Structures are given as structure tokens and as C-alpha cells.
Amino acid sequence: MADPLHQFQVTPLPGLDFGEVTLPVVGTVHLAFTNSHLAMTIGFLLVVGFLFLVTSNAKVVPGRTQAVGETLFGMIDGLTESIIGHDGKKYFPFVFTIFTFILGMNLLGMFLSFTATSQLAVTATFGLITFGLVVIVGIVKNGANFLKLFWPSGAPLVMRPVVGLIEFFSFLLRPLTLTLRLFGNMMGGHIALKVFAGFVATAVIGAAGWFGVLIFPLALGMTIGLTALEFLVAFLQAFVFAVLTCIYLNDVVNLGEGH
């Protein structure tokens, strides 16, 4: 059976490995266009192409493609407004962009031999960008009052420093949780698919003998079921990332307020 972790190996594409290159500020790096870059580029082009098809010939009575696009648009628009409130539309472009990009790469990974969102470097980038936006919005919108996020006014006075310290470290862990949740779910799902698909291949070629006849129906059924589940997970992980982004933005946009 092939190594189920081999599918996550980042490798330079033929003819696009430029070796060691010295860059200003960064220093010496190994420069190459890898299968990870290719997957992200294809994912980006597919998302842009899909949105172009949705918006280029919009009709009052939408067709299937336009209906899917409008459903995604309305879902994220409703999400930002329901969680963030009346200021949600300001942050809709960011949330919608990060949702569609993650969704595109997740779904694309079901058809390619490489899934970009199964790489920590990719998911960490999404997590840090989201965390950076939350911090910037919090400081710009609230100034020094941004620190109130770590001062639980509802807790007893003697407990506030302790709870505030816990809240501060919890806040710093947000990009890590965003990173690991997306990475872990996509990597784990694809490993499971690879393992059960390997059982199917082993049974088909007869390497398992009579045992292969027994495991083939079970392995094939599990592979089909896991494939369907992985498509659902691909959507849910993009949606969960968008939900958490809205929640984190709400903490700083509506600091100390309700909506």
C-alpha cells in the first residue's frame, strides 16, 4: 500500500526549481514553484472564474450557476450581519473572499493528488491574516479601549486580573486554533480516504488473496462513504472558518456593546 502521507509532500514542479536565491531583507531562500503553489493558483482561478460566470450574465430568474453563487453570497452576507450586526457589511468582502478561497481549495483537493489546505503553512497564513485584521480593526476602532477585551467587567474585582490574563492568552491562541482546525480536518480526512482506497486497490489486484474478496466490498463502501463525507467536511470547514472570523471581528467591532 502506498504511503498515505506521501500525498502531502511539497515538491517543486519540473523546470521550476530555481535553487538557492538571495533576496533583499529575507536573505538566502530556496526558490521554487511547487505543487502547493499550483494547487492554490488553480483554486484561485476557479473561484474567480466561478464568480465571473455568476455575475457576468445575471438574470432576474437565476440559472443553476447563478443560484449557487447567490446562495453562497446570501449565506455569508446573512452570517456577517447576524454575528457582527449593522457593521457586518463592511467586513463581508473579507469574510466572503476567505470563505470562497478555502472552499475552492478544499473541493479542489478532492480531485487533485495534493490538497493545499492540508499544509500548516497555508492554514497558518489564513489564521494570521484573520488575526491581524482583528487586531488592526480593534486598535483602529477602539484605540486604548481595545484592552477592555481582556478586562472582564462582569467578574468579581479580585478575579479580574486572573480572568483577564486567561482571556489574553486565549486571544493569542486564536490564530493557532484557526490553523489547526482546518489543517487537522483536511489532512485527517484525506489520510482516511487514502488508507481505504489502498485496501480497495490491494483487493482488486489480488495481493490479499481470499482475504481481499472479503475486504473489497467493505473497503469500497467505506471509501465511497468517506468521499461523500469529505465533500461535506470541505464545505463545513470553510464555513466554520468564516463563522469564527465573524465572531472574532464581532468581539472588537462591538466591544462592550450588544446588537
C-alpha positions in Angstrom: 0.0 0.0 0.0 1.3 3.5 -0.9 2.3 5.7 2.0 -0.8 7.8 2.9 1.4 10.7 3.9 3.1 10.9 0.5 0.2 13.0 -0.9 1.1 15.9 1.5 4.7 16.2 0.3 5.5 19.6 -1.2 7.7 19.1 -4.3 9.0 21.6 -6.9 7.5 21.3 -10.4 9.9 20.1 -13.1 11.8 23.0 -14.6 10.6 25.4 -11.9 13.1 24.8 -9.2 15.4 27.8 -9.1 17.6 26.7 -6.3 19.2 29.0 -3.7 18.4 32.6 -4.3 19.4 35.6 -2.2 16.6 38.1 -1.7 16.7 41.5 0.0 15.8 41.5 3.7 14.8 37.8 3.6 18.2 36.5 2.8 19.0 33.2 1.1 16.0 31.1 0.3 15.2 28.0 -1.8 13.0 29.4 -4.6 10.7 27.0 -6.5 7.2 26.8 -7.8 5.7 23.7 -6.1 2.6 21.5 -6.3 1.3 23.6 -3.4 1.6 26.8 -5.4 0.0 25.1 -8.3 -3.0 23.9 -6.3 -3.5 27.4 -4.7 -3.3 29.1 -8.1 -5.8 26.7 -9.7 -8.1 27.2 -6.7 -7.9 30.9 -7.0 -8.6 30.8 -10.8 -11.5 28.5 -10.3 -13.1 30.8 -7.7 -12.5 33.9 -9.8 -13.9 32.1 -12.9 -17.0 30.8 -11.0 -17.8 34.3 -9.6 -17.3 35.7 -13.1 -19.8 33.3 -14.5 -22.2 34.1 -11.7 -22.1 37.9 -12.2 -21.4 38.3 -15.9 -24.8 37.4 -17.2 -27.1 37.9 -14.1 -30.8 37.4 -14.7 -33.9 38.1 -12.7 -34.7 34.4 -12.8 -31.3 32.8 -12.0 -30.0 29.7 -13.6 -28.3 27.0 -11.7 -24.8 28.6 -11.6 -26.2 32.0 -10.6 -28.5 30.4 -8.0 -25.5 28.6 -6.4 -23.5 31.9 -6.4 -26.4 33.9 -4.9 -26.9 31.2 -2.3 -23.2 31.5 -1.2 -23.4 35.3 -1.3 -26.6 35.4 0.7 -25.3 32.9 3.3 -22.1 34.8 4.1 -24.0 38.2 4.0 -26.5 36.9 6.5 -23.7 35.4 8.6 -21.8 38.7 8.9 -24.9 40.7 9.6 -26.3 38.2 12.2 -23.0 37.9 14.1 -21.4 41.4 13.7 -24.5 43.4 13.3 -25.1 46.5 11.2 -21.3 46.9 10.6 -21.1 43.4 9.2 -21.4 44.6 5.6 -18.1 46.4 6.0 -16.3 43.1 6.6 -18.3 41.0 4.2 -15.8 41.2 1.3 -13.0 39.8 3.6 -15.1 37.0 5.0 -16.6 36.1 1.6 -13.2 36.1 0.0 -11.5 33.9 2.6 -14.6 31.5 2.6 -14.7 31.0 -1.1 -10.9 30.6 -1.4 -10.8 28.0 1.4 -13.8 26.3 -0.1 -12.3 26.3 -3.5 -9.0 24.7 -2.4 -10.8 22.2 -0.1 -13.0 21.0 -3.0 -10.2 21.0 -5.5 -8.2 18.8 -3.2 -10.8 16.1 -3.7 -9.8 15.9 -7.4 -6.0 16.6 -7.2 -3.3 14.5 -5.6 -2.4 17.4 -3.4 -4.6 19.5 -1.0 -3.3 23.0 -0.3 -5.3 23.3 2.9 -3.7 20.2 4.4 -0.5 22.2 4.7 0.2 24.0 8.0 1.9 26.9 6.1 -1.2 27.6 4.1 -3.7 27.3 7.0 -1.4 29.3 9.3 -1.3 32.1 6.7 -5.1 32.3 6.7 -5.1 32.2 10.5 -2.5 35.0 10.8 -4.2 37.2 8.2 -7.5 36.9 10.0 -5.9 37.5 13.4 -4.0 40.5 12.1 -7.2 42.0 10.7 -9.0 41.6 14.1 -6.1 43.3 15.9 -6.0 46.2 13.4 -9.7 46.7 13.5 -9.7 46.5 17.3 -7.0 49.1 17.7 -8.3 51.5 14.9 -11.9 51.3 16.1 -11.3 51.3 19.9 -7.9 52.8 20.5 -6.7 52.1 24.0 -10.2 50.8 24.8 -9.1 47.7 22.9 -7.6 46.4 26.1 -11.1 46.2 27.6 -11.3 43.0 25.6 -9.1 41.4 28.3 -10.7 43.1 31.3 -13.9 41.0 32.3 -16.0 43.7 33.9 -18.6 41.1 34.8 -16.3 39.1 37.0 -15.6 39.8 40.7 -12.9 42.5 41.1 -10.4 40.2 42.8 -10.7 37.7 39.9 -10.5 40.1 37.0 -6.6 40.1 36.7 -6.6 36.3 36.6 -9.5 36.0 34.2 -8.1 38.9 32.1 -4.8 37.0 31.8 -6.6 33.9 30.7 -8.6 35.9 28.1 -5.3 37.5 26.8 -3.6 34.1 26.2 -6.9 32.8 24.8 -6.9 35.7 22.3 -3.3 34.9 21.3 -4.2 31.3 20.6 -6.9 32.2 18.1 -4.7 32.0 15.0 -3.4 28.7 16.2 -6.9 27.2 16.7 -7.9 28.5 13.2 -4.8 27.0 11.7 -5.0 23.5 13.4 -8.8 23.1 12.9 -8.6 23.5 9.2 -5.3 21.6 8.8 -6.3 18.7 11.0 -9.7 18.1 9.4 -8.4 18.2 5.8 -5.3 16.1 6.5 -7.1 13.5 8.6 -9.9 13.1 6.0 -7.5 12.6 3.1 -5.4 10.1 5.1 -8.5 8.0 5.8 -9.5 8.1 2.2 -6.0 7.0 1.1 -6.0 4.1 3.5 -9.4 2.7 2.5 -8.6 3.3 -1.2 -5.4 1.4 -0.7 -7.4 -1.6 0.7 -9.6 -1.5 -2.4 -6.6 -1.5 -4.7 -5.0 -4.4 -2.7 -8.1 -6.4 -3.0 -8.5 -5.7 -6.8 -5.0 -6.8 -7.7 -5.4 -9.9 -5.7 -2.4 -9.3 -3.4 -4.6 -10.1 -0.4 -5.8 -13.4 -1.7 -9.2 -14.7 -0.4 -9.0 -12.0 2.3 -9.2 -9.4 -0.5 -12.5 -10.8 -1.6 -13.8 -10.2 1.9 -12.4 -6.7 2.4 -13.2 -5.4 -1.1 -16.9 -4.6 -0.6 -16.3 -3.2 2.9 -13.4 -1.1 1.8 -15.2 0.2 -1.3 -18.3 1.1 0.7 -16.2 2.9 3.3 -14.3 4.8 0.6 -17.5 5.9 -1.1 -19.0 7.0 2.2 -15.8 8.8 3.3 -15.6 10.6 -0.1 -19.1 11.9 0.4 -18.3 12.9 4.0 -15.1 14.6 2.9 -17.0 16.8 0.4 -19.3 17.8 3.3 -16.3 18.5 5.5 -14.7 20.6 2.8 -17.7 22.9 2.9 -18.1 22.8 6.7 -14.5 23.7 7.4 -14.7 26.7 5.1 -18.0 27.7 6.7 -16.6 27.2 10.3 -13.6 29.4 9.4 -16.0 32.1 8.2 -18.1 31.8 11.4 -15.1 32.1 13.7 -13.8 35.1 11.7 -17.1 36.8 12.2 -17.1 36.0 15.9 -13.6 37.3 16.4 -14.4 40.5 14.4 -17.6 41.0 16.5 -15.5 41.0 19.7 -13.6 44.1 18.6 -16.3 45.8 16.4 -18.9 45.7 19.1 -16.5 45.9 22.1 -18.7 46.2 25.2 -21.9 46.6 23.2 -24.8 44.4 22.1 -26.5 44.3 18.8 
